[in-house]
Amino acid sequence: MLQPEPLRIGQHLLGLDQPSYFIADIAANHDGDLSRAKDLIWLAKTAGADCAKFQHFKASKIVSDRGFRSLGGQQSHQAAWKKPVFEVYQQYELNRAWNDELAATAQQAGIDFMTTPYDDDAVDSVDHLVPAWKIGSGDINFVSFIERVARTGKPILVATGASTQGDVDRMVKAVLAVNRQLVLMQCNTNYTGSLENFGFINLNVLKTYALRYPGVLLGLSDHSPGHSTVLGAIALGARAIEKHFTDDNTREGPDHGFAMNPRTWREMVQRSRELQAALGDGVKRVEGNETQTAVLQQRCLRATRDLPAGHVLKLGDLEALRPAPDGAARPYELPQMLGRHLTTALQLGDALYPAALAVRAPVDASEPA
C-alpha cells in the first residue's frame, strides 16, 4: 500500500516513521492578555509540545449575532457561557498586533508558531510568520477559503469533525488539486469534556482515511479528557496530534475546561513516545534485546545418551531441550537429522550441530539403535 508522503513543518519532519507532532492549541486561553499568551507558549514547550497554535478570528467575520440569538438559547458547550455567543467571540479575539511578538516568542522557545485563520485578512497578516496552517472542522465546507489557504503552498492540517464522508471527499479533492501537503485529522467536535464523548470519537475512521486517501498523512484533533484517544490514534497511524492547552483548567473562558494542562500534556507526550517506540516497523525478527533469551528459552536437539562418531541418528537419539545456542539444530529439523551419521561423538545432553553430520546412504530411521 502507498505510504503517506512525509512533509516538513519548521524543523520537524512528519511521517509514519517519525515522532508524532504535538500541537498545543492555546486558542482563546490567552484570555486577551499578551503576556499570558507568551507564557503559555513557553509552558507548552516545557510540557513537550512541538507547536504552539492560536486562532485568528474576528467575531464579525465568523459568527452572526442575529443567527445565534435566533436559535432560542445557547446550546451544547455554549450553554455554560455567561455572555451571548457574539460577545464571547469578541472578548477572546486575538489581537493581530501581537503577531510578530508571539512568533518571536515561539522562536525563542524553540517551538513552531501556527494558527487557525478564519478570514482572508488573518491569512495575510500571519502568512509570513507561520510554517503551516490548521483549518478547524467548522470550516470543512468553506471550500473556497480552504483552497485560498492551501494556495500559500504551506502544509495544511484540516480537522474533519461533524462532517460526512462526502464533505471530506470534497475538501480533500480541493486541497490536493493545489497542494499535496495535507494532513487529514479525525475529530469529534464536542467541547463538553464529557466521558460519554469517547463513544463518538470513532478512531477507526483513520483506517478509512488510510485506505481512501493513500499517500495522505493522518492526524487527530481531540477534545476528550485524558490521552487514551491520542494513544489509539497514534497506533492507527496518526502523526499529528492537536489538543487544547492551558495552565489552569479552573479559569473562566470557553476553552479552559476541556484543555490539557502542563502536567497532563507532559504525561500524554511521554506515553505517546513510549507507544510509538513500541509500534516498531512491522518487520518480524528476533529483536536486539531478545538474542540472549532466544538462546535461553528456545529448544534445540540434544543427545539422549552418549553417541560415538559414525553413529547413524535414529528416533530416540535426540530430544528437544533448552537452551538453544546459535547454529544448533532446532526441533523442526529433526526429520532432516535422522539417517545421517555423526562425524564427532556426542555426550549425553550435547547439542547437535548440523555441521557435525555427514550425508549417509538412507537407512530405516524408525528402527531403534
BELLIN-V705507 format. One line per field, one symbol per residue. phi: phi as a letter, one per 20 degrees, with the letter a starting at -180 (. if undefined). burial: I if it has 16 or more other ideal C-beta (glycine too) atoms within 10 Angstrom, else O. Layout:
phi: ???
burial: ???
This chain:
phi: .fegffbdcmededafedgfeddeeflefflmcfffgffffffffffofebdddcecdgfdccdgffffffnpfdlfffefecgggfffffdfefffegffffffffffmcfdbbdecbffffffcgfddeacddfgfdfeeffffffffffnegcdcecflceffffgfffgffffcbeeddedfbcecdemffffgfdflffggfffffecfnefdbcdccefmcffffffffeofcccccfcbebfefeqfdffdeedgfffffgfffffffffffmdneeaffgedffffffdedcecfeafcfgnfefcgnfccecfecfgnffegfeggfefnddfecfdegnffedgfedcfcggcffffff
burial: OOOIOOIOIIOIOIOOOOIIIIIIIIIIIIIOOOOOIIOIIIIIIOIIIIIIIIIIIIIOOIIOOOOIOOOOOIOOIOOOOOOOIIOIIOOIIIOOOOIOOIIOIIOOIOIIIIIIIIOOOIIOIIOOIIOIIIIIIOIIOOOOIIIOIIOIOIIIIIIIIOIOOOOIOIIIOOIOOOIOIIIIIIIIIIIOOOOOIOOOIOIOIIOOIIOOIOOIIIIIIIIIIOIOIIIIIIOIIIIIIIIIIIIOOOOOIIIIIIIIIIOIIOOIIOOIOOOIOOOOOOOOOOOOOOOOOOOOOIOIIIIOOOIOOOIIIIOOIIOOOOIIOOOIIOOOOIOOIIIIIIOOOIOOOIIIIOOIIOOOOOOOIOOOO
